Each structure stands twice: as structure tokens, then as C-alpha cells.
Amino acid sequence: MTALLKSLLIIAATLMASVTHAVAADQQPVLRGTGNLGIIVERTTGSLVIFDATERRMISRVEGLGDLSHASAVFSPDERYAFIFGRDGGLTKVDLLTSSIVHRVMQAGNSIGGAISDDGTLVAVANYEPGGIKVFDTATLAEVADIPATWTGGRSKTIGLEDAPGRRFLFSLWDAGETWIADFSKGNTPQITKLTGMGDRPYDALVTSDGRYYVAGLFGEDGLTVVDLWQSPLTPRRILRGYGNGETKLPVYKMPHLESWALAGNRFVLPAIGRHELLWVDARTFEETNRTAVYGQPVFAVAGPDGRNVWVNFAHPLNDTIQVVDSLTGSIVKQWKPGPAVLHIEFAPRGHDVWVSVRDANVVQVYDAYTFEKKAEIAANSPSGIFLTARAHRMGL
């Protein structure tokens, strides 16, 4: 080997080392806060888009999260970590600052969402298969408790899992018509309270922002059931019974969701099952006060932080449309078609922006909450859920 060739090889090696070092330096996490971050679930590719909500742009993509066809998320109190509940039973802890998976466990065969405790130390997952909930330490994802939802008919699917004050989780048994409370206030061995007579097939639920009420929707009958968590003994109370009486039931194309419930002023705004209506309910008495006829079967009815307007999307085949409802009058003030398969709506923490996922257009759109002008778009693969880190400080989501 000639001296010239040796010199060239040394120079080439030095250049390669410099390039490698530069790439490694570029991969270091950017110094940033977490309060303006959010995630977009890419349901068909098992991935997440992490985005900057202030700049309305994508930061990074995290892959390898499994089946996200019905995924939801909660956040740690410091907003750094997202806990993703996959449909395949996977529970994944994602670091939003390094855009990486920290821990991942396959804890069941079929899951349907979860919740994080008020102190941020426990994360719980609701399971269809094998039924029941499992609870994990948020730092390590080590299993803390396994609570099988057994009743006289066997093991029930669980749904409507919500957090409540005092390290408590509430969840409903689809098959049994019961709601259970798992109380971890005295340590990691829970005390279980079982409430019977909740109704026919409770399917989803909400906890009010003050932690007082657990409200379960019922799939098998017209109505909902509310439990006042401040009272003793805890007594389920049926509300809105027979709100569809006297009318032919429509087929239900997609179950409406209560978890992104709307509280507009002193009224709840709830999607009616299988009906083209919103139900307005007094938040103090739980009596129906009004109804609004809408474009289709509502899936999400989401109010801004000020409660002024309620944004509504719809089930297939009318899922290309959004309507905005005035909470004072109950009237439709805006309607448009963002694109095919509008799946999720998320308000910015102070309400100025509204994020909308349009699955079949592979895009998330950002709108001005007051003028309804489109501000931005972010490309995403079959986007569904949109979750901002401000959720870390809200109960019952």
C-alpha cells in the first residue's frame, strides 16, 4: 500500500467519524418543555406522531406499538410520558422527549382503554379478554394487581374504566350490569366495592371534573346511570330513562363515547345511542332539559374549555362531517366536511385551537375554535386519537 493511499484512507476514516458524530449529536433530544406536546395515534401502522401544538407541526414518529385500532392514552403528571393502551392488550410507556419506547408489556388479549391514578403512580387497563382490569406501577410497568371481573355468568368484559380521587379506579362489567371500585388508597392491595343494578350492558363512562359523579352509558336500554361518589352508601341512580320511547330504534353504526364528555355551562351534552340527537342534561339534577337534532349518530360531543360551543362528529356512513352547536341556544352554528372518516376532536388546553383527525385522508387538521378557519394540517397514517399532554391534569379522561 502506497503512502498516498494510506493518507487517503486515514482522511476518509476521519470524515466518516465526523459524520457519525454529527448524526449522533443530531439525535440528542431537543431541550424543550412538555406542556405544548401531543400525540396522534396512527391506527393502521402501530405508531404515534409526536407534535408541537404551538407550532402545529410534527416532531417525530414512534413505531412498534402493536394494534392501535382502538387506542387511547394517558399522561404522567410531569407530562413527559404517555401510556398507550392498544387493542391487542399491549401497554406501552413512551418518552415524549426522546421519542422512544421506555417499557412495553402484553398484559391481555384484547383491551379497551385505561386510566392513571390521581397521584400518577398507578396505571390501569380494562380488558375484554380475559376480562377484568390489571394495574401497573407507572415507573416500571411492573404488575401491581390483577382484578378478574367474575360474576355468576363467568368472567365479564370490562369497560368504562375511569380514575377517581384517592387512588381509586371505577370500571363497569358489560355482561353483569355492575360497576366496581378498586380503592388503592391504603396501598397496592385494593379494596373492591361492587355496585349492582347499574343497568343493561354499561358500555362507556365519564367521571366529572370534580371527581364527584361516575356516569355510565347503557347500550341495552334507553338511559344512563349515575353514582354520586360523595354519598354513603353508594347508590346507582337511573337517569334519562326511556329517552327514545315510542320511536323505532335505529341500527347503531358506532358506539358513542362519553369519555370526551362535554360540560357546557351547567349542562352536560351527551350523544344519544343510535339516534340523531344530542341530549342536554342539567349537571345538578341530571334531568333532561333539551335536545338538539344533529346530522347523524353522534360519536363525540366535545366542548371547549369555556363551554361556549360543542363540536360533534358522527358514525359511518355520515362520518365526513362536523357540526358545531351553540351551548346557549342548542342550535347548529356551523357545519362542514373536513374529509372522509372524521374520528377524533381535541381542544387546545385554553380552547383557541381544535385538532381534528381525518383518517381516510391521512391528515390531522387544526381549526380556529371561534372563526372555524383551518390553520394547519399534519400528515399522518390513518390518524385516529389525538391527545394533548394537558390531559395529565384532568380527571376522568
PEKAHU-V613997 format. One record per residue. N is the residue number from 1. PHI is phi in whole degrees, -180 to 180 (999 if undefined). Layout:
# PEKAHU-V613997
n=(N/N)
phi=(PHI/PHI)
This chain:
# PEKAHU-V613997
n=(1/2/3/4/5/6/7/8/9/10/11/12/13/14/15/16/17/18/19/20/21/22/23/24/25/26/27/28/29/30/31/32/33/34/35/36/37/38/39/40/41/42/43/44/45/46/47/48/49/50/51/52/53/54/55/56/57/58/59/60/61/62/63/64/65/66/67/68/69/70/71/72/73/74/75/76/77/78/79/80/81/82/83/84/85/86/87/88/89/90/91/92/93/94/95/96/97/98/99/100/101/102/103/104/105/106/107/108/109/110/111/112/113/114/115/116/117/118/119/120/121/122/123/124/125/126/127/128/129/130/131/132/133/134/135/136/137/138/139/140/141/142/143/144/145/146/147/148/149/150/151/152/153/154/155/156/157/158/159/160/161/162/163/164/165/166/167/168/169/170/171/172/173/174/175/176/177/178/179/180/181/182/183/184/185/186/187/188/189/190/191/192/193/194/195/196/197/198/199/200/201/202/203/204/205/206/207/208/209/210/211/212/213/214/215/216/217/218/219/220/221/222/223/224/225/226/227/228/229/230/231/232/233/234/235/236/237/238/239/240/241/242/243/244/245/246/247/248/249/250/251/252/253/254/255/256/257/258/259/260/261/262/263/264/265/266/267/268/269/270/271/272/273/274/275/276/277/278/279/280/281/282/283/284/285/286/287/288/289/290/291/292/293/294/295/296/297/298/299/300/301/302/303/304/305/306/307/308/309/310/311/312/313/314/315/316/317/318/319/320/321/322/323/324/325/326/327/328/329/330/331/332/333/334/335/336/337/338/339/340/341/342/343/344/345/346/347/348/349/350/351/352/353/354/355/356/357/358/359/360/361/362/363/364/365/366/367/368/369/370/371/372/373/374/375/376/377/378/379/380/381/382/383/384/385/386/387/388/389/390/391/392/393/394/395/396/397)
phi=(999/-74/-62/-64/-64/-61/-63/-63/-65/-65/-62/-62/-64/-63/-64/-62/-63/-66/-63/-59/-62/-65/-63/-61/-65/-65/-84/-67/-62/-73/-70/-156/-81/-111/-67/-110/-94/-157/-129/-119/-81/-100/-70/-90/-111/62/-136/-124/-102/-96/-132/-97/-74/-72/-88/53/-146/-73/-101/-162/-130/-116/-113/90/-103/80/-80/-110/-68/-142/-86/-138/-149/-131/-128/-68/-58/-85/69/-83/-114/-108/-110/-106/-102/-91/-70/-84/91/-79/-119/-125/-101/-116/-86/-74/-83/-101/54/-142/-83/-90/-144/-150/-130/-97/-103/-163/-96/-157/-118/-142/105/-167/-154/-121/-69/-63/-91/77/-97/-128/-126/-118/-127/-93/-123/-78/-129/-92/98/89/-125/-121/-124/-130/-72/-71/-73/-119/60/-72/-69/-104/-153/-125/-116/-71/-89/-93/-145/-63/-92/122/-114/-94/-64/-115/-158/66/-78/-136/-92/-140/-57/83/53/-117/-123/-116/-152/-112/-101/-54/-77/-93/69/-125/-125/-112/-118/-103/-102/-104/-67/-106/131/-92/-104/-76/-96/-106/-113/-113/-106/-96/70/-76/126/-83/56/-62/-121/-158/-155/-139/-118/-66/-64/-90/76/-86/-115/-109/-119/-110/-79/-119/-85/-85/-156/-73/138/-136/-130/-120/-123/-85/-76/-89/-95/-140/-75/-73/-132/-63/-127/-79/-129/53/-66/69/-66/-111/-58/84/-124/-68/-70/-92/-63/-95/-84/-157/-68/-69/-108/-100/-64/-96/-61/-109/-116/-114/66/-108/-133/-81/-121/-121/-75/-82/-73/67/-130/-92/-148/-106/-106/-102/-129/-62/-73/-98/-103/60/-96/-68/-115/-169/-137/-124/-75/-123/-67/-154/-77/-69/-105/-115/-123/-121/-97/-69/-56/-86/73/-70/-125/-120/-97/-131/-118/-137/-78/-56/-95/-105/-93/-102/-127/-123/-122/-115/-113/-75/-76/-78/-103/74/-99/-78/-108/-158/-145/-158/-118/-66/150/-73/69/-76/-108/-147/-132/-138/-84/-62/-54/-105/90/-80/-113/-129/-101/-131/-92/-120/-57/-79/-100/54/-153/-111/-108/-118/-119/-71/-69/-110/-96/68/-73/-76/-98/-162/-137/-125/-70/-154/-87/45/-70/-128/-69/-122/-136/-95/-64/-59/-59/-57/-110/-120/-93/74/-110)
